């Protein structure tokens, strides 16, 4: 039986969405992946754009809060930002693992050059990919 993994972030707009997309693309045969936020900010169009560059379409994913998740037990909750880690709701049976990433919208807020902005999103996208590729080191033997 596949384990359920939730990627949790503050707004479920960027980092957790990219993590869910990578999870489904790279490890969907091993785990069930979900994403949610402690709040709902909507899907970030630049996250969609940089994921599309690597042939992963997250445009149909939805920005959800934890209350909107399906009624399944989360075996692992991976917080991808420090705010979500500090304010993580309780998940019965779910082991919480923190793997933080920079927040592209926050880092690029004052940037004017689109290519410079996209380079930040791409860097975080690629860092999240590496985390997903090595996911077993976080979850194997953790329970």
C-alpha positions as CSV (number, residue, x, y, z in Angstrom):
1,X,0.0,0.0,0.0
2,X,1.4,3.4,-1.0
3,X,2.1,5.9,1.7
4,X,0.5,9.4,1.6
5,X,2.8,12.4,1.6
6,X,1.6,15.9,2.1
7,X,3.7,18.9,1.2
8,X,2.7,21.8,3.4
9,X,3.5,25.5,2.9
10,X,1.9,28.8,4.0
11,X,-0.2,29.6,0.9
12,X,-0.1,26.4,-1.2
13,X,0.8,28.6,-4.2
14,X,4.4,27.8,-5.2
15,X,6.8,25.5,-3.3
16,X,4.3,22.9,-2.1
17,X,2.7,22.9,-5.5
18,X,6.0,22.3,-7.2
19,X,6.8,19.6,-4.7
20,X,3.4,17.9,-5.4
21,X,4.1,18.1,-9.2
22,X,7.6,16.6,-8.8
23,X,6.3,13.9,-6.5
24,X,3.6,12.8,-8.9
25,X,6.0,12.9,-11.9
26,X,9.0,11.2,-10.2
27,X,7.7,9.0,-7.4
28,X,4.0,8.7,-8.1
29,X,4.3,4.9,-8.4
30,X,5.7,4.7,-4.9
31,X,3.6,7.4,-3.0
32,X,0.4,9.3,-3.1
33,X,1.2,13.1,-3.1
34,X,-0.9,16.0,-1.9
35,X,-0.2,19.7,-1.1
36,X,-1.9,22.2,1.1
37,X,-1.3,25.5,2.9
38,X,-2.0,26.9,6.3
39,X,-3.8,29.6,4.2
40,X,-5.0,29.7,0.6
41,X,-3.2,32.0,-1.8
42,X,-4.0,30.5,-5.2
43,X,-1.7,28.8,-7.7
44,X,1.3,31.0,-8.6
45,X,1.5,31.4,-12.4
46,X,5.3,31.6,-12.4
47,X,5.5,28.3,-10.5
48,X,3.2,26.8,-13.3
49,X,5.5,28.4,-15.9
50,X,8.8,27.0,-14.6
51,X,7.3,23.5,-14.0
52,X,6.0,23.5,-17.6
53,X,9.6,24.2,-18.7
54,X,10.4,20.7,-17.3
55,X,7.3,19.1,-18.9
56,X,5.3,19.0,-15.6
57,X,1.9,20.5,-15.8
58,X,0.6,21.7,-12.4
59,X,-2.0,24.1,-13.8
60,X,-4.8,21.7,-12.8
61,X,-3.7,21.4,-9.2
62,X,-5.6,23.5,-6.8
63,X,-4.5,25.7,-3.9
64,X,-6.0,24.1,-0.8
65,X,-6.0,24.5,2.9
66,X,-5.5,21.5,5.2
67,X,-9.2,21.5,5.8
68,X,-9.9,20.8,2.1
69,X,-7.7,17.7,1.9
70,X,-9.3,14.4,1.1
71,X,-10.2,12.3,4.1
72,X,-7.0,10.1,4.1
73,X,-4.4,9.6,6.7
74,X,-1.2,11.5,5.9
75,X,1.8,9.2,6.7
76,X,4.3,12.0,6.2
77,X,3.8,15.8,6.3
78,X,6.8,17.6,4.7
79,X,6.8,21.3,5.5
80,X,8.6,23.2,2.8
81,X,8.7,26.6,4.6
82,X,9.5,27.6,8.1
83,X,6.1,29.3,8.7
84,X,4.3,26.1,7.9
85,X,6.7,24.2,10.1
86,X,6.1,26.5,13.0
87,X,2.3,26.5,12.5
88,X,1.8,23.0,11.3
89,X,-1.6,21.6,12.3
90,X,-1.8,18.2,13.9
91,X,-2.1,15.2,11.6
92,X,-3.1,12.0,13.3
93,X,-0.4,9.4,12.5
94,X,1.5,11.8,10.3
95,X,5.2,12.3,10.9
96,X,6.2,15.9,10.3
97,X,9.5,16.4,8.5
98,X,10.9,19.9,7.7
99,X,12.8,20.5,4.5
100,X,12.7,24.3,3.9
101,X,13.2,26.2,0.7
102,X,13.5,29.9,-0.2
103,X,10.2,31.6,-1.1
104,X,10.4,32.8,-4.7
105,X,7.6,35.4,-4.5
106,X,9.2,37.0,-1.5
107,X,12.7,36.9,-3.0
108,X,11.6,38.4,-6.3
109,X,9.1,41.0,-5.0
110,X,11.4,44.0,-5.8
111,X,12.9,42.5,-9.0
112,X,11.9,44.0,-12.4
113,X,13.8,41.8,-14.8
114,X,11.6,38.8,-15.7
115,X,14.6,36.5,-16.5
116,X,16.1,37.3,-13.1
117,X,12.8,36.5,-11.4
118,X,12.4,33.2,-13.3
119,X,16.0,32.2,-12.4
120,X,15.0,32.3,-8.7
121,X,11.9,30.2,-9.4
122,X,14.0,27.7,-11.4
123,X,16.6,27.4,-8.7
124,X,14.0,26.6,-6.1
125,X,12.2,24.2,-8.5
126,X,15.4,22.3,-9.1
127,X,16.2,22.2,-5.3
128,X,12.7,20.7,-4.7
129,X,13.3,18.2,-7.4
130,X,16.5,17.0,-5.7
131,X,14.6,16.7,-2.4
132,X,11.9,14.6,-4.1
133,X,14.5,12.4,-5.8
134,X,16.0,11.7,-2.4
135,X,12.6,11.4,-0.6
136,X,13.3,7.9,0.7
137,X,16.1,9.2,2.9
138,X,13.5,11.3,4.7
139,X,10.7,8.7,4.9
140,X,12.3,5.3,4.9
141,X,12.5,3.9,8.4
142,X,11.0,7.1,9.8
143,X,8.0,5.2,11.2
